[in-house]
């Protein structure tokens, strides 16, 4: 093999988290259902399906895409199946069966609407809507590395199919249109204006005038394979595509991550970024997260940072609570310097008197004195008085009710 081609192969594999020696994951994977006959499949992909027990009618769908050298079964380590079983949605794992197992995010023949890998993935969604009654308005896409680079492809080429996406260590849409441009995107980063990036996103479906998918963008500050600048480039691309500015409307620190949100005039989050300090090329997981039934399995390219990107992405999608919608109020730029990290004393026991209920984000339950931080690393929220766990300290909305002054319990009034 000519040296130039071998070097290019190294770059391509590195783009997705692998090596030319086939450094694949060696974990025991749960069985997935292989689906055939889902369409013309011009990309030659495999379709693997996880079905939650007792899947409800009109269930949502999450499409989850692996990185290079990985398989669809390997990507179960991100923890999507546990959430699917708990919250009642399907998970489809597209699989690229080629030798390097890289989705072709760098090839115009596979990144345009109606072509190649992109069309194969869209056909999987159509199959799930037709055969399983999936709610066509609640279809989401996520992926890591090559799958993370393929996620903006699906959002740009099929904004009429996907409601939102979550990118893990990915690359902006059309950063590369040929295999020779891969290294510029991965290792150097491209210095384009917000409008230039936005124009590339708009080129995915020329003439489309409907609503665009929302996007959650994740990256580690120490990623050595995909330059962290790609997080900012994707933020510029999708804020411009949505017609909003690139100045964060809210910032908060969650563990070792910095979380920023970019909202429309009504306060709805359209773009968010999560920058995880010190994390390399990986999916951020938290195997001990009780609210997610655990979150993922540690291993190559799955890092236990104490922050479950899968759980946060699912909340961003609006999954997890009946009738839930994405939060409309961003986190404040300056959260309390010393929020309570241990339960305050119970001064009033439960009462059978009048009950007052409120639906608010866990972040504001804490800042407004209804709850306190609790659990490992003080990342969860517990109701004042009862100690009922409400979930993570974030913008997840939870009902609580007050039965006596200062005594709150999870849920609505009986």
BASE-863969 format. One line per 4 residues: number of its first residue (from 1); their letters; for each residue x, y, z of C-alpha. Coordinates in Angstrom, 1 decimal, decimal comma, always signed. Example, Ala and Ser with C-alpha at 12.3 -4.5 7.8 and 13.67 -1.06 7.14 Angstrom:
<recs>
1) AS) +12,3/-4,5/+7,8  +13,7/-1,1/+7,1
</recs>
This chain:
<recs>
1) XXXX) +0,0/+0,0/+0,0  +1,4/+3,5/-0,9  +2,5/+5,4/+2,2  +0,1/+8,2/+1,5
5) XXXX) -2,9/+5,8/+1,4  -1,7/+4,1/+4,6  -1,5/+7,5/+6,3  -4,9/+8,4/+5,2
9) XXXX) -6,2/+5,1/+6,6  -4,7/+5,9/+9,9  -6,4/+9,3/+9,9  -9,7/+7,7/+9,0
13) XXXX) -9,6/+5,2/+11,7  -8,4/+7,7/+14,3  -11,4/+9,9/+13,3  -13,6/+7,3/+14,9
17) XXXX) -11,7/+6,1/+17,9  -9,9/+3,0/+16,4  -6,6/+1,8/+15,1  -5,5/-0,1/+12,0
21) XXXX) -4,9/-3,1/+14,4  -8,6/-3,3/+15,1  -8,8/-2,1/+18,7  -12,4/-3,2/+19,2
25) XXXX) -14,4/-3,3/+22,4  -14,4/-6,5/+24,3  -17,5/-6,3/+26,5  -20,4/-8,7/+26,6
29) XXXX) -23,2/-7,1/+24,7  -26,9/-7,7/+25,2  -28,8/-9,3/+22,3  -30,3/-7,0/+19,8
33) XXXX) -32,8/-7,8/+17,1  -31,4/-7,7/+13,5  -34,0/-6,2/+11,1  -33,8/-6,8/+7,4
37) XXXX) -35,8/-5,5/+4,5  -36,2/-2,0/+5,9  -35,6/-0,4/+2,5  -33,3/-0,2/-0,5
41) XXXX) -30,4/+0,5/+2,0  -28,0/+2,2/-0,4  -25,4/+2,5/+2,3  -25,3/-1,2/+3,0
45) XXXX) -25,8/-0,7/+6,7  -27,2/-3,2/+9,3  -30,2/-2,3/+11,4  -30,2/-3,5/+15,1
49) XXXX) -33,1/-2,9/+17,4  -33,8/-2,7/+21,1  -37,4/-3,0/+22,0  -38,5/-2,0/+25,6
53) XXXX) -40,8/-4,4/+27,5  -44,4/-3,5/+26,8  -43,6/-0,8/+24,4  -46,5/+1,7/+24,3
57) XXXX) -48,2/+2,9/+21,2  -46,7/+6,1/+19,7  -43,4/+5,5/+21,5  -40,5/+7,7/+20,7
61) XXXX) -37,4/+6,5/+18,9  -33,7/+7,1/+19,4  -31,2/+6,3/+16,7  -27,8/+5,7/+18,3
65) XXXX) -24,6/+5,4/+16,1  -21,3/+3,9/+17,0  -17,8/+5,1/+16,3  -15,2/+3,4/+14,0
69) XXXX) -14,0/-0,1/+14,9  -17,2/-0,4/+17,0  -20,4/-2,3/+16,3  -24,0/-1,4/+17,1
73) XXXX) -23,9/-3,9/+20,0  -20,8/-2,2/+21,4  -22,6/+1,1/+21,5  -25,0/-0,3/+24,0
77) XXXX) -22,3/+0,6/+26,5  -23,6/+4,2/+26,3  -26,6/+3,2/+28,4  -29,5/+3,9/+26,0
81) XXXX) -31,2/+0,5/+26,6  -31,7/+1,1/+30,3  -33,4/+4,4/+29,8  -35,5/+2,9/+27,0
85) XXXX) -36,7/+0,2/+29,3  -37,5/+2,7/+32,0  -39,1/+5,4/+29,9  -40,6/+3,4/+27,1
89) XXXX) -38,9/+4,2/+23,8  -37,2/+2,2/+21,0  -33,5/+2,3/+20,2  -32,2/+1,6/+16,7
93) XXXX) -28,5/+1,0/+16,3  -27,4/+1,5/+12,7  -24,2/-0,5/+12,1  -21,6/+0,1/+9,4
97) XXXX) -20,2/-3,4/+8,5  -17,2/-2,2/+6,5  -13,7/-3,2/+7,5  -13,1/+0,0/+9,5
101) XXXX) -16,8/+0,3/+10,6  -16,8/+4,1/+10,0  -19,9/+5,9/+9,0  -19,0/+7,9/+5,9
105) XXXX) -19,6/+11,5/+7,3  -16,8/+12,7/+5,1  -18,2/+11,5/+1,7  -20,7/+13,6/-0,2
109) XXXX) -22,2/+10,4/-1,6  -23,3/+9,5/+1,9  -24,1/+12,8/+3,5  -26,8/+14,3/+1,2
113) XXXX) -30,5/+13,8/+1,4  -31,6/+10,7/-0,5  -28,1/+9,2/-0,7  -25,9/+6,5/+0,8
117) XXXX) -25,6/+6,0/+4,6  -27,9/+9,0/+5,3  -30,8/+7,5/+3,3  -30,2/+4,0/+4,8
121) XXXX) -30,6/+5,5/+8,3  -33,7/+7,5/+7,3  -35,2/+4,2/+5,9  -34,7/+2,6/+9,3
125) XXXX) -36,8/+5,4/+10,9  -39,5/+5,0/+8,2  -39,6/+1,3/+8,9  -40,0/+1,9/+12,7
129) XXXX) -42,9/+4,3/+12,1  -44,7/+1,9/+9,7  -44,1/-1,3/+11,6  -43,9/-0,3/+15,3
133) XXXX) -46,1/+2,8/+15,3  -43,3/+5,1/+16,4  -44,4/+8,7/+17,0  -43,0/+10,5/+14,0
137) XXXX) -42,8/+13,7/+15,9  -40,5/+12,2/+18,5  -37,6/+10,8/+16,6  -34,1/+11,6/+17,8
141) XXXX) -30,5/+10,8/+16,8  -27,2/+10,6/+18,6  -23,8/+9,2/+18,1  -20,1/+9,1/+19,0
145) XXXX) -17,1/+10,1/+17,0  -17,9/+8,9/+13,4  -21,4/+8,4/+14,7  -21,2/+11,8/+16,2
149) XXXX) -20,1/+13,3/+12,9  -23,0/+11,4/+11,2  -25,5/+12,9/+13,7  -25,3/+16,5/+12,2
153) XXXX) -25,6/+14,9/+8,8  -29,0/+13,4/+9,7  -30,1/+16,7/+11,3  -29,2/+18,8/+8,3
157) XXXX) -30,3/+16,3/+5,6  -33,5/+15,3/+7,3  -34,7/+18,2/+9,5  -38,2/+17,0/+8,8
161) XXXX) -37,5/+13,6/+10,3  -35,5/+14,3/+13,5  -36,8/+16,5/+16,3  -33,4/+16,8/+18,0
165) XXXX) -29,9/+15,3/+18,2  -27,0/+14,8/+20,6  -23,4/+14,8/+19,3  -20,7/+13,1/+21,2
169) XXXX) -17,1/+14,1/+20,1  -18,4/+14,9/+16,6  -17,8/+17,2/+13,7  -20,0/+19,9/+12,0
173) XXXX) -22,0/+19,1/+8,9  -20,0/+19,2/+5,7  -16,8/+20,1/+7,5  -15,4/+17,5/+5,0
177) XXXX) -16,9/+16,5/+1,7  -14,0/+14,3/+0,6  -11,8/+11,8/+2,4  -8,8/+14,1/+1,9
181) XXXX) -10,3/+16,8/+4,1  -10,7/+14,6/+7,2  -7,5/+15,7/+8,9  -8,4/+19,4/+8,6
185) XXXX) -11,6/+18,8/+10,5  -10,3/+16,4/+13,1  -6,9/+17,8/+14,0  -6,8/+21,4/+12,9
189) XXXX) -10,3/+22,7/+12,9  -11,7/+25,0/+10,3  -12,0/+28,7/+10,9  -15,3/+29,6/+9,2
193) XXXX) -17,7/+32,3/+10,1  -21,0/+31,5/+11,8  -22,9/+32,3/+8,6  -20,6/+30,0/+6,5
197) XXXX) -21,2/+27,2/+9,0  -24,9/+27,9/+8,9  -25,0/+27,9/+5,2  -23,5/+24,4/+5,1
201) XXXX) -26,2/+23,2/+7,5  -28,9/+24,8/+5,4  -27,5/+23,1/+2,3  -28,6/+19,7/+3,7
205) XXXX) -32,1/+20,3/+2,6  -32,3/+23,2/+0,1  -35,5/+25,1/+0,3  -36,7/+23,6/+3,5
209) XXXX) -38,5/+26,2/+5,6  -39,9/+24,2/+8,5  -38,6/+24,0/+12,1  -35,0/+22,8/+12,6
213) XXXX) -34,0/+20,1/+15,0  -32,5/+21,2/+18,4  -29,0/+20,0/+19,1  -26,9/+19,0/+22,2
217) XXXX) -23,1/+19,1/+21,6  -20,6/+17,2/+23,8  -16,8/+17,2/+23,9  -13,9/+16,5/+26,2
221) XXXX) -11,3/+19,3/+26,6  -8,5/+16,7/+26,3  -9,8/+15,0/+23,2  -6,8/+14,0/+21,1
225) XXXX) -8,7/+12,6/+18,2  -11,3/+15,2/+17,4  -10,1/+18,7/+18,2  -12,4/+20,3/+20,9
229) XXXX) -12,8/+23,3/+18,6  -15,4/+21,3/+16,8  -17,8/+21,8/+19,7  -17,6/+25,6/+19,2
233) XXXX) -17,8/+25,2/+15,4  -21,0/+23,1/+15,7  -22,4/+25,7/+18,1  -21,8/+28,4/+15,5
237) XXXX) -23,3/+26,3/+12,8  -26,5/+25,5/+14,5  -27,1/+28,8/+16,3  -26,8/+30,5/+12,9
241) XXXX) -29,0/+27,9/+11,2  -31,7/+28,6/+13,9  -31,3/+32,3/+13,5  -30,1/+33,0/+17,1
245) XXXX) -26,9/+34,6/+18,3  -23,9/+32,7/+19,5  -23,8/+34,3/+23,0  -24,8/+31,8/+25,7
249) XXXX) -28,0/+32,7/+27,5  -27,1/+30,6/+30,5  -24,1/+28,8/+31,9  -23,7/+26,4/+34,8
253) XXXX) -21,1/+24,0/+36,1  -22,1/+20,4/+36,6  -19,4/+18,3/+38,1  -16,4/+18,7/+35,8
257) XXXX) -18,5/+20,0/+32,9  -19,4/+23,4/+31,7  -23,0/+23,5/+30,3  -24,1/+26,4/+28,1
261) XXXX) -27,5/+27,0/+26,5  -28,6/+29,1/+23,5  -32,2/+30,0/+23,4  -34,8/+31,6/+21,2
265) XXXX) -36,8/+34,8/+22,1  -39,3/+32,6/+24,0  -36,6/+31,1/+26,2  -36,6/+27,6/+24,5
269) XXXX) -33,2/+26,0/+24,3  -32,3/+25,3/+20,7  -28,6/+24,6/+21,1  -26,6/+23,4/+24,2
273) XXXX) -23,0/+22,5/+24,7  -21,3/+20,4/+27,3  -17,5/+20,8/+27,7  -16,1/+18,2/+30,0
277) XXXX) -12,8/+19,2/+31,6  -10,0/+16,6/+31,3  -12,0/+14,1/+29,3  -10,4/+12,6/+26,2
281) XXXX) -12,1/+11,0/+23,2  -15,1/+9,3/+24,9  -18,8/+9,2/+25,8  -19,3/+10,5/+29,2
285) XXXX) -21,2/+8,0/+31,4  -22,1/+7,4/+35,0  -22,7/+3,7/+35,8  -24,0/+4,5/+39,3
289) XXXX) -26,8/+6,9/+38,2  -29,9/+5,5/+39,8  -32,3/+7,7/+37,9  -31,1/+6,1/+34,7
293) XXXX) -31,1/+2,6/+36,0  -27,3/+2,9/+35,8  -25,7/+4,7/+32,9  -23,4/+2,8/+30,6
297) XXXX) -20,5/+0,5/+31,0  -16,9/+1,7/+31,3  -14,4/+0,7/+28,6  -12,6/+2,0/+25,6
301) XXXX) -14,2/+5,3/+24,6  -16,7/+5,1/+27,5  -15,5/+7,3/+30,4  -17,0/+7,4/+33,9
305) XXXX) -16,9/+11,1/+34,6  -19,9/+11,1/+37,0  -22,0/+12,7/+34,4  -24,3/+10,7/+32,2
309) XXXX) -24,4/+12,2/+28,7  -27,1/+9,7/+27,7  -29,4/+10,8/+30,5  -28,8/+14,4/+29,9
313) XXXX) -29,4/+14,0/+26,1  -32,7/+12,1/+26,8  -33,9/+15,0/+29,0  -32,9/+17,4/+26,3
317) XXXX) -35,0/+15,4/+23,9  -37,9/+15,7/+26,3  -38,0/+12,0/+27,2  -38,6/+10,6/+30,7
321) XXXX) -41,8/+12,3/+31,8  -45,3/+11,9/+30,4  -46,1/+15,0/+28,4  -42,8/+16,5/+29,1
325) XXXX) -41,3/+19,2/+26,9  -37,8/+20,6/+26,6  -37,1/+23,2/+29,4  -37,9/+26,8/+28,4
329) XXXX) -35,9/+28,5/+31,2  -32,1/+28,4/+30,9  -29,9/+27,9/+33,9  -28,8/+31,2/+35,5
333) XXXX) -25,3/+32,4/+34,7  -24,3/+32,7/+38,3  -25,6/+29,8/+40,4  -25,4/+30,0/+44,2
337) XXXX) -21,8/+29,9/+45,4  -22,6/+27,6/+48,3  -25,9/+25,7/+47,6  -26,9/+23,4/+50,5
341) XXXX) -25,3/+20,0/+50,1  -26,8/+18,3/+53,1  -30,5/+18,0/+54,1  -31,6/+20,9/+56,3
345) XXXX) -33,2/+19,9/+59,6  -36,8/+19,0/+59,5  -38,6/+21,6/+61,4  -42,1/+20,8/+60,4
349) XXXX) -43,4/+17,2/+60,1  -45,7/+16,1/+57,3  -49,2/+17,5/+57,6  -52,6/+16,5/+56,3
353) XXXX) -53,5/+20,1/+55,8  -53,8/+22,1/+52,6  -51,4/+21,0/+49,8  -49,6/+23,3/+47,4
357) XXXX) -47,9/+21,8/+44,3  -45,4/+23,3/+41,8  -43,8/+22,1/+38,6  -40,3/+23,5/+38,2
361) XXXX) -36,8/+22,6/+37,1  -34,7/+20,8/+39,8  -32,2/+23,6/+39,6  -34,8/+26,1/+40,7
365) XXXX) -36,3/+23,8/+43,3  -32,9/+24,2/+45,0  -32,3/+27,9/+44,4  -35,9/+28,7/+45,6
369) XXXX) -35,5/+26,7/+48,8  -37,8/+23,8/+48,1  -34,9/+21,2/+47,8  -31,2/+20,6/+48,5
373) XXXX) -28,3/+18,9/+46,8  -27,8/+15,3/+47,8  -26,2/+12,0/+46,7  -22,7/+11,3/+45,3
377) XXXX) -20,8/+14,5/+44,5  -23,9/+16,5/+45,4  -25,2/+16,1/+41,9  -28,8/+15,0/+42,8
381) XXXX) -31,6/+17,0/+44,3  -33,8/+15,9/+47,3  -36,9/+17,6/+48,5  -36,6/+19,6/+51,8
385) XXXX) -38,4/+17,9/+54,6  -39,2/+14,5/+53,1  -35,8/+13,9/+51,5  -37,5/+12,5/+48,4
389) XXXX) -35,0/+12,2/+45,5  -36,0/+14,4/+42,5  -33,2/+13,5/+40,1  -30,1/+15,4/+38,9
393) XXXX) -29,4/+19,1/+39,7  -30,3/+20,3/+36,2  -33,2/+21,7/+34,2  -35,3/+18,5/+34,4
397) XXXX) -38,7/+19,5/+35,5  -40,3/+17,7/+38,5  -43,6/+18,1/+40,4  -43,3/+18,6/+44,1
401) XXXX) -46,0/+19,5/+46,7  -45,8/+21,2/+50,1  -47,9/+19,6/+52,8  -46,7/+22,0/+55,6
405) XXXX) -44,3/+24,9/+55,7  -40,9/+23,7/+54,5  -42,0/+20,1/+54,0  -42,0/+19,1/+50,4
409) XXXX) -42,7/+15,7/+48,8  -42,2/+14,4/+45,2  -45,3/+14,4/+43,0  -48,5/+16,3/+42,8
413) XX) -51,0/+16,7/+45,6  -52,9/+13,5/+46,4
</recs>
